[in-house]
C-alpha cells in the first residue's frame, strides 16, 4: 500500500492498526479513515526508523515496552486463532433461538394518558386538546397519577398489564390517535397511542453480531477462569491485595443480589423498555 524508506506497509498492517485506532477512527469521516490509518503508520515508521539510528533499541524503556506489546500481540493472535474460531455460526444461531423462545409474542403499545376523577374533568381536558394544546402539557397540568411528570407517558405495555377497559381502548386506536374519555375503576382516562410494536424476536440478521460478541466475551471469560484455576498468581503489593479482596467481596454481593447483568440475556428481544411508569392505569 505504501513504502517508508523501503519498508512495506501492507494491507494486513493497516487492518491491525485500524483495530487499535477504532476509538479515534469513530471521530474521522468514513471516507477519510483509510488515509488516516496509512498516515498514522507512515509517521510511526519514520519515528521507529529514527529510533533505530538513535540506538533506542538498547534502552530499558524499549525493553519494557517490547515485553508489554509482545504479550498483547500474543494474546490477540491467540484470541483470533483459537477463541474467535470457537464461536461458530451454529453457536450464534443456537443462542438466538434460545433467547427468541423467551420473548413474548404479544403486541406492545406505548401510550400517554390523562387521568382525572370525573367525566366533567375529562371533558375539560378533551376540550383543551381539541383547541390544539399539546397532550403532554395537559397531562402535566391535569393528570392525577405519577405519569404526569412524564407528560402522561406510560411506556410500553401489553394488554394483560392494564385493566380490560383501558387496554381495549388503547389497542383500538391508530398511532397518534386520541381516545374519547374512558372510564375504569381508577377514574376517567383520555389516552393517546404513541407507538405499537408487534411481539416476538428481532430477525436473526439484525442481532447476529451482538450475540456473537456476547459469546466471544464468554469464551474469553471461561478460558481466563480455566487458566486462573491452573496457574499460580501471587499479589505482592499489600495495598493491592487489600483492594482486590474488597473488590471481590463487592462482586460476590452484587452477584448474590442479582444486580450483576446476565452475559447472554435479552439479545434477541425486540422490547424497547423505557420508563414503564404505568401509574394508576394498572
C-alpha positions as CSV (number, residue, x, y, z in Angstrom):
1,X,0.0,0.0,0.0
2,X,2.9,2.4,0.8
3,X,6.6,2.4,1.5
4,X,8.7,4.3,4.1
5,X,12.4,4.3,3.3
6,X,12.0,0.9,1.7
7,X,9.7,-0.5,4.5
8,X,6.5,-2.0,3.0
9,X,3.2,-1.0,4.7
10,X,0.8,-3.9,3.9
11,X,-3.0,-4.2,3.9
12,X,-2.6,-6.6,6.9
13,X,-0.7,-4.0,8.9
14,X,-3.3,-1.4,8.0
15,X,-6.1,-3.7,9.3
16,X,-4.3,-4.3,12.6
17,X,-3.7,-0.5,13.1
18,X,-7.4,0.2,12.2
19,X,-8.4,-2.2,15.0
20,X,-6.1,-0.4,17.5
21,X,-7.3,3.0,16.4
22,X,-11.0,2.2,16.4
23,X,-11.9,4.8,19.1
24,X,-10.1,7.6,17.2
25,X,-11.5,6.4,13.8
26,X,-15.1,6.9,15.1
27,X,-14.4,10.6,15.1
28,X,-13.0,10.6,11.5
29,X,-15.4,10.8,8.5
30,X,-15.7,7.3,6.9
31,X,-14.2,8.2,3.6
32,X,-11.0,9.5,5.2
33,X,-10.4,6.7,7.7
34,X,-8.2,4.6,5.4
35,X,-5.9,7.5,4.6
36,X,-5.8,8.5,8.3
37,X,-4.5,5.0,9.2
38,X,-1.9,5.0,6.4
39,X,-0.7,8.4,7.5
40,X,-0.5,7.2,11.1
41,X,1.6,4.2,10.0
42,X,3.9,6.4,7.9
43,X,4.6,8.6,10.9
44,X,5.1,5.6,13.2
45,X,7.7,4.0,10.9
46,X,9.5,7.3,10.3
47,X,9.9,7.7,14.1
48,X,10.7,4.0,14.6
49,X,13.5,4.2,12.0
50,X,14.8,7.2,13.6
51,X,14.8,5.4,17.0
52,X,17.0,2.6,15.5
53,X,19.5,5.3,14.4
54,X,19.4,6.7,18.0
55,X,20.1,3.2,19.4
56,X,16.8,3.4,21.4
57,X,16.7,-0.4,21.0
58,X,19.4,-0.7,23.7
59,X,17.4,1.2,26.3
60,X,15.5,-0.2,29.3
61,X,12.4,1.8,28.2
62,X,12.3,-0.1,24.9
63,X,12.9,-3.4,26.6
64,X,9.9,-2.9,29.0
65,X,7.6,-1.7,26.2
66,X,8.6,-4.7,24.0
67,X,7.6,-7.1,26.7
68,X,4.3,-5.4,27.1
69,X,3.4,-5.3,23.4
70,X,4.7,-8.8,22.9
71,X,2.3,-10.1,25.5
72,X,-0.5,-8.1,23.8
73,X,0.4,-9.4,20.4
74,X,0.4,-13.0,21.6
75,X,-2.9,-12.6,23.4
76,X,-4.5,-11.0,20.4
77,X,-3.2,-13.7,18.0
78,X,-4.3,-16.5,20.4
79,X,-7.8,-14.9,20.5
80,X,-8.0,-14.7,16.7
81,X,-6.7,-18.2,16.1
82,X,-8.3,-20.1,19.0
83,X,-11.1,-18.4,20.8
84,X,-12.8,-16.5,17.9
85,X,-12.9,-19.6,15.8
86,X,-14.8,-21.4,18.6
87,X,-17.8,-19.2,18.2
88,X,-19.4,-20.7,15.1
89,X,-22.4,-19.6,13.1
90,X,-24.3,-22.6,14.6
91,X,-23.4,-21.5,18.1
92,X,-24.7,-18.0,17.4
93,X,-28.0,-19.4,15.9
94,X,-28.5,-21.7,18.9
95,X,-28.1,-18.7,21.3
96,X,-30.5,-16.7,19.3
97,X,-33.1,-19.4,19.2
98,X,-32.8,-19.9,23.0
99,X,-33.3,-16.2,23.7
100,X,-36.0,-15.8,21.0
101,X,-38.1,-18.5,22.6
102,X,-38.3,-16.4,25.8
103,X,-39.6,-13.3,24.0
104,X,-43.3,-12.6,24.3
105,X,-45.4,-12.6,21.1
106,X,-48.0,-10.2,22.4
107,X,-48.3,-6.8,20.9
108,X,-47.0,-3.9,23.0
109,X,-48.3,-0.4,23.0
110,X,-46.8,2.8,24.1
111,X,-49.3,5.3,25.3
112,X,-49.9,8.5,27.2
113,X,-52.9,9.2,29.3
114,X,-54.6,11.9,31.3
115,X,-56.3,10.5,34.4
116,X,-58.9,12.6,36.2
117,X,-61.6,11.9,38.8
118,X,-64.8,12.8,36.9
119,X,-66.3,12.8,33.4
120,X,-66.6,16.6,33.7
121,X,-62.9,17.0,34.2
122,X,-62.3,14.5,31.3
123,X,-64.4,16.7,29.0
124,X,-62.5,19.8,30.1
125,X,-59.2,18.1,29.2
126,X,-60.7,16.9,25.9
127,X,-61.7,20.5,25.1
128,X,-58.2,21.7,25.7
129,X,-56.8,19.1,23.4
130,X,-59.4,19.9,20.7
131,X,-58.3,23.5,20.8
132,X,-54.8,22.4,19.9
133,X,-53.0,22.2,23.3
134,X,-50.2,19.6,23.4
135,X,-51.3,16.3,25.1
136,X,-48.1,16.3,27.3
137,X,-48.8,19.8,28.7
138,X,-52.4,19.0,29.5
139,X,-51.3,15.7,31.2
140,X,-48.7,17.6,33.3
141,X,-51.4,20.1,34.5
142,X,-54.4,17.9,34.9
143,X,-53.5,14.2,35.3
144,X,-53.7,12.8,38.9
145,X,-51.1,9.9,38.7
146,X,-47.3,9.7,38.6
147,X,-47.1,9.6,34.9
148,X,-48.0,13.3,34.8
149,X,-44.3,14.1,35.4
150,X,-43.5,12.4,32.1
151,X,-46.4,14.1,30.1
152,X,-48.6,11.1,30.8
153,X,-46.1,8.6,29.3
154,X,-46.8,5.1,30.4
155,X,-44.0,3.4,28.4
156,X,-44.6,0.1,26.6
157,X,-47.1,-2.5,27.9
158,X,-49.1,-5.5,26.8
159,X,-52.9,-5.7,27.0
160,X,-52.7,-8.0,30.0
161,X,-50.7,-5.4,32.0
162,X,-53.6,-2.9,32.1
163,X,-57.3,-3.2,33.2
164,X,-59.5,-4.5,30.4
165,X,-61.4,-1.3,29.6
166,X,-58.1,0.6,29.3
167,X,-56.5,-2.0,27.1
168,X,-59.5,-2.3,24.9
169,X,-59.4,1.5,24.2
170,X,-55.6,1.6,23.6
171,X,-55.4,-1.2,21.2
172,X,-58.4,0.1,19.2
173,X,-56.5,3.3,18.4
174,X,-54.3,4.1,15.5
175,X,-50.8,5.5,16.1
176,X,-51.2,9.2,17.0
177,X,-54.9,9.0,17.7
178,X,-56.5,10.2,21.0
179,X,-59.4,8.4,22.6
180,X,-62.7,9.7,23.9
181,X,-62.9,9.7,27.7
182,X,-62.7,6.1,29.0
183,X,-64.0,5.1,32.5
184,X,-62.2,2.5,34.6
185,X,-62.1,1.7,38.4
186,X,-59.3,4.3,38.7
187,X,-61.2,7.2,37.2
188,X,-61.6,8.7,33.7
189,X,-58.8,8.5,31.1
190,X,-58.0,10.2,27.9
191,X,-55.5,8.1,26.0
192,X,-53.1,8.8,23.2
193,X,-51.4,5.9,21.3
194,X,-47.8,6.8,20.7
195,X,-46.5,3.6,19.2
196,X,-47.4,-0.1,18.6
197,X,-44.9,-2.9,18.4
198,X,-45.5,-6.4,17.1
199,X,-44.4,-9.0,19.6
200,X,-41.7,-11.6,19.1
201,X,-37.9,-11.6,18.5
202,X,-36.0,-9.4,16.1
203,X,-34.8,-11.0,12.9
204,X,-31.6,-13.1,13.3
205,X,-29.6,-10.9,10.8
206,X,-30.3,-7.8,13.0
207,X,-28.9,-9.3,16.2
208,X,-26.2,-11.8,14.8
209,X,-23.3,-9.5,15.6
210,X,-24.3,-8.5,19.1
211,X,-25.0,-12.2,20.0
212,X,-21.6,-13.2,18.6
213,X,-19.8,-10.5,20.7
214,X,-21.6,-11.8,23.8
215,X,-20.4,-15.3,23.1
216,X,-16.9,-14.2,22.3
217,X,-16.7,-12.4,25.7
218,X,-18.0,-15.5,27.4
219,X,-15.4,-17.7,25.6
220,X,-12.6,-15.3,26.8
221,X,-14.0,-15.3,30.4
222,X,-14.3,-19.1,30.5
223,X,-10.7,-19.5,29.3
224,X,-9.3,-17.0,31.8
225,X,-11.2,-18.7,34.6
226,X,-9.7,-22.1,33.5
227,X,-6.2,-20.6,33.3
228,X,-6.5,-18.9,36.7
229,X,-7.5,-22.3,38.2
230,X,-4.4,-23.9,36.8
231,X,-2.0,-21.0,37.2
232,X,-0.1,-19.6,40.2
233,X,-1.0,-15.9,40.7
234,X,0.6,-14.0,43.5
235,X,-0.2,-10.4,44.5
236,X,2.9,-9.0,46.2
237,X,1.8,-5.4,47.0
238,X,-0.2,-5.4,50.3
239,X,-2.4,-2.4,49.3
240,X,-3.3,-4.0,46.0
241,X,-4.1,-7.3,47.8
242,X,-6.4,-5.4,50.2
243,X,-8.2,-3.6,47.3
244,X,-8.6,-6.8,45.4
245,X,-10.1,-8.5,48.4
246,X,-12.6,-5.7,48.8
247,X,-13.5,-5.7,45.1
248,X,-14.1,-9.4,45.2
249,X,-16.4,-9.1,48.2
250,X,-18.4,-6.4,46.4
251,X,-18.6,-8.5,43.3
252,X,-19.9,-11.5,45.2
253,X,-22.5,-9.3,47.0
254,X,-23.8,-7.9,43.7
255,X,-23.8,-11.4,42.2
256,X,-25.9,-12.7,45.2
257,X,-28.4,-9.9,44.9
258,X,-28.9,-10.4,41.2
259,X,-27.7,-6.9,40.3
260,X,-24.9,-8.2,38.0
261,X,-26.5,-8.4,34.5
262,X,-26.5,-11.8,32.8
263,X,-24.0,-12.1,30.0
264,X,-26.4,-13.5,27.4
265,X,-29.8,-12.2,28.4
266,X,-32.1,-10.3,26.1
267,X,-30.0,-10.3,22.9
268,X,-33.0,-11.3,20.7
269,X,-35.6,-9.2,22.4
270,X,-37.5,-6.5,20.5
271,X,-38.9,-4.8,23.6
272,X,-37.8,-1.2,23.9
273,X,-38.3,-0.7,27.6
274,X,-38.4,3.0,28.5
275,X,-39.8,4.4,31.7
276,X,-42.5,1.8,32.1
277,X,-44.2,4.1,34.6
278,X,-47.8,2.8,34.3
279,X,-49.1,4.9,37.2
280,X,-52.7,4.1,38.3
281,X,-53.8,2.6,35.0
282,X,-52.8,-0.9,36.0
